[in-house]
């Protein structure tokens, strides 16, 4: 049940971020859920391998390389999803990643307060 709730929250976050960021488009809420799954899988598989190989550089740049890998995974997800999820370019993907991170941080802090 927790997985389904997290999946719906991720879909909502992707839909909100696509609404806020100019140049990022998602075909609908259900495609936002699928996009969240695709970004998560691509980030876990391809991004994990890239983070493993770039660990020394990531350590030297205080995590900047990891953020760039996340942006590249959003662009890869854009290519995999076709017209259902579209990001116009690198800078749009950067803004999209920042907005998603901020929204997830806000939701995380709200849910943490409810657990207390």
DANOR-V158100 format. One record per residue. N is the residue number from 1. RES is the residue in one letter. PSI is psi in radians with two decimals (none if undefined). D_LAST is the distance of its C-alpha to the last C-alpha in Angstrom with 1 decimal. Layout:
n: <N:N>
res: <RES:RES>
psi: <PSI:PSI>
d_last: <D_LAST:D_LAST>
//
This chain:
n: <1:2:3:4:5:6:7:8:9:10:11:12:13:14:15:16:17:18:19:20:21:22:23:24:25:26:27:28:29:30:31:32:33:34:35:36:37:38:39:40:41:42:43:44:45:46:47:48:49:50:51:52:53:54:55:56:57:58:59:60:61:62:63:64:65:66:67:68:69:70:71:72:73:74:75:76:77:78:79:80:81:82:83:84:85:86:87:88:89:90:91:92:93:94:95:96:97:98:99:100:101:102:103:104:105:106:107:108:109:110:111:112:113:114:115:116>
res: <X:X:X:X:X:X:X:X:X:X:X:X:X:X:X:X:X:X:X:X:X:X:X:X:X:X:X:X:X:X:X:X:X:X:X:X:X:X:X:X:X:X:X:X:X:X:X:X:X:X:X:X:X:X:X:X:X:X:X:X:X:X:X:X:X:X:X:X:X:X:X:X:X:X:X:X:X:X:X:X:X:X:X:X:X:X:X:X:X:X:X:X:X:X:X:X:X:X:X:X:X:X:X:X:X:X:X:X:X:X:X:X:X:X:X:X>
psi: <-0.67:-0.66:-0.73:-0.72:-0.78:-0.64:-0.76:-0.67:-0.74:-0.74:-0.71:-0.72:-0.78:-0.73:-0.75:-0.78:-0.69:-0.54:-0.67:-0.76:2.10:2.32:-0.07:2.24:2.45:2.51:-0.37:3.12:-0.74:-0.60:-0.46:-0.66:-0.79:-0.70:-0.73:-0.72:-0.78:-0.80:-0.74:-0.79:-0.78:-0.72:-0.64:-0.74:-1.18:-0.78:-0.66:-0.74:-0.77:-0.69:-0.61:-0.78:-0.47:0.28:-0.83:-0.73:-0.65:-0.70:-0.72:-0.53:0.21:0.67:0.01:-0.65:-0.65:-0.67:-0.71:-0.65:-0.69:-0.73:-0.76:-0.58:-0.57:-0.73:-0.66:-0.70:-0.63:-0.77:-0.69:-0.57:-0.24:-2.30:-0.10:-0.48:2.18:2.27:2.27:-0.46:-2.97:-0.81:-0.58:-0.72:-0.61:-0.85:-0.68:-0.78:-0.68:-0.77:-0.75:-0.75:-0.73:-0.78:-0.74:-0.62:-0.75:-0.81:-0.69:-0.70:-0.60:-0.78:-0.50:-0.65:-0.60:-0.50:-0.40:none>
d_last: <20.6:18.0:21.0:22.3:19.2:19.1:22.9:22.7:20.2:22.6:25.5:24.0:23.4:27.0:28.4:26.9:28.0:31.4:31.7:30.8:32.9:36.7:38.5:35.7:36.2:34.8:36.8:34.0:30.5:31.5:33.3:30.1:28.4:31.4:31.5:27.9:29.1:32.2:30.6:28.2:31.1:33.4:30.9:30.2:33.9:36.0:33.5:32.6:36.3:36.9:34.1:35.6:39.0:37.9:35.6:37.9:38.3:34.6:34.1:36.8:35.4:31.8:30.6:32.8:34.7:31.5:30.8:34.5:34.2:31.3:33.6:36.4:34.4:33.7:37.4:38.2:36.0:37.9:41.1:39.9:38.7:41.9:41.9:38.6:36.6:38.5:37.8:40.8:40.8:39.2:38.0:36.6:34.7:33.5:32.2:30.7:28.8:27.5:26.4:24.7:22.8:21.7:20.6:18.7:17.0:16.1:14.8:12.8:11.1:10.5:9.1:6.9:5.5:5.5:3.8:0.0>
//
